[in-house]
Amino acid sequence: MAKDETLISAIGAVASNGMLGLNGWLPWDIPEELAYFERTVEGAALVMGRVTYDGNDAADYMPVDSFIVTRQTDIVLRPGCTAVHSIEAGLKGALATGKPVFVIGGASVYAAAWPYCNRFYLTRLDLPFAGDTPLPASIGFDHCRIVSDVSATYRERQSGSDVRCRFLQYQQDNPRPLP
């Protein structure tokens, strides 16, 4: 398998206070930031937790080849989605599709998947937002290279505040191989 075929990436966004989620969805409403996410993962196989899967009802966005990490044995999923019981099973299933692979959350899935990821596409917002789900402290970027850093300012629709979004790509050169 060529190196590009085994690329596993994560993608997410985090507020300046470390929050990445609220009630199973994003704590902010920035259409341009969400559009960046959708463009980036278009055509990819996705790996996510059940709460993130449930939260995507609001976005009406669930591509085929989505792997949902859950402990539930009787979960009913949308067509094209597969329940898996470990992050490793989700990543292996996603890789088997031959598509790019993106881990899209939530927090515990990011933490479990990060050791296997080559890249983390992380949007850093320059304002704090109330949330109930922080980016896991176990995900460290100090050993990573920043391979892309682009900033833009957008209007957050709930508060009317301008928010600087820093679209970063962190490269982890020696991810752990899947067992």
N, C-alpha and C positions, 0 to 999 in steps of 0.2 A: 504494500500500500504506500502510495506517495505521501510525503509529509503533509501536504495541503489537505489530503483526504482524511487525516486523523486530527485535524485542528478542532479543538473543543474550546468554545468561547463562552463567557458569561456576559450578560448585559443587564444593567440596572441604573438607577439614579438614586442619589442620596442628598438630603438637605444638609445645610451647614452644621446642624445639631446631630447628625448621624441617622436621622430617621429616613426610612425608605418605604414604609407602608402605614396605612391607616384603614382599619376595617376591611382588610383584604384587597385594598386598592391603593392608589397613589394619594399622598396627602395634599397634592397640588393639582392644579388644572392649567397646564401649559400645553396647548395643542401642538406647538412646534416640537416640543421635546418628545411627546408621544409619537408624533409623525416620524421623528428620527428613529425611535425604537422600531416602529413598524417597517420602515424602509430597510433598516439594518438586518432584521430577522426574516425578511421576505424570502420565501422559498427554502427556508431552513427547517431542519427537524428541531423541535423544542423539547426541553426537559424542564418540568416545573413541579412544584408541590400542589397538593389538592386545594389549599386555600387560594393560591394564585390562579389555579384553574377555575375555581368558583368565581373569583373576582373578575375574570375575563368575560363573564356574561355581560357586564356593563360595557365592555369595549366591542362586543360582538365580533371578536377576532380570535379564531382558533383554527390554525392551519392543520391540514392532515399531517401525519407523522409527528404528533405531539405525544410525549410520554409523561404520564402523571404519576409522581411518586406518592404513594398512599399506603396506609396500613389497612384501609377498608377493603374487605374482600367482596362486598356486594355492590360496589359503586357502579353506577350506570353513567357511561361517558358518551359524549358526542361522537358521531362517525369520524374515523381517522385518528382517534385518541386511544391510547393503550395504557392500562394501569400496570404499574411495576411496583415492586416492593423494596427496591433499593436504588440509590443514586447510580450505582455501578450498572445495574440492569437497565436503567433508563438511558445512560450514556452509551452502553453497548447497543441497545436497540436503535438509538438515534444514529449512531455511526453506521449501522448496518443499512440504513436507507441510502447511503452514498451522498447525502446532502450535507451542507455545513450544519454544525451542531451549535445551538445556543441554549445555555441554562438561563432561565428568566426569573427564577426566584421560587419561593420566598426565602427568607433569611436562613432557615435551617438547610434548605437545598443548596443555596450559595455556599454555605460553610462546608457541607459535605462534598460538593463538586469542585470547589476551588483548587484543591491539590492536583486535580486531573486537567485543569484548564490551561491552555496556552495563553489565552488573552482574556482580559476583562474590559469591556466597553462600559465605562462608568461616567455618567453625567453627574458632575458636582454642582449643586445649586448654591448660590452665595447667600441664601436666606434660610433661617430656621423655619420648620413647619411642625406643627403638632402631629404626633404619630404614635402608633403602638408597636411598631416593629423597627428596631434599629438594624443597621448594617452590622453583621457579627464582628466582634472585636478580633476574632480568630483569623479574619481575612486581612492579611497584612500586604502592603504594597511596597514596603521598604526594599525588598530584594528584586523588584521589578523595574524594567525600563519603561519609560513613557515613549511610545512610538507615534502617538498622534495627540495633539493638544489644540483644540479649536474652541473659541469662545463666541457666544452670541447672547444678546439680551432680549428677553421676551416678556410679555405681560402675562402675569398670573391672573386668571379670570375671576377667581373668588375674592381675592383681596384687592385687585387692581394694581398691585405693585409690580414694578419692573424687577426681573430676576435674571441675573447673569448665570448662564448655563455654560459650564466648562465641560466639553465633550472630550474625555480622555480615553486613550487605549493603553492599558498596561500590558506589557509582554512579560510572561513568566517563561524563562528559557528552558527550564528543566522540570516540567510537570511530572507527577507520578504516573507511571503507566497503569492502565486499568488491569485489574487482576484477571 
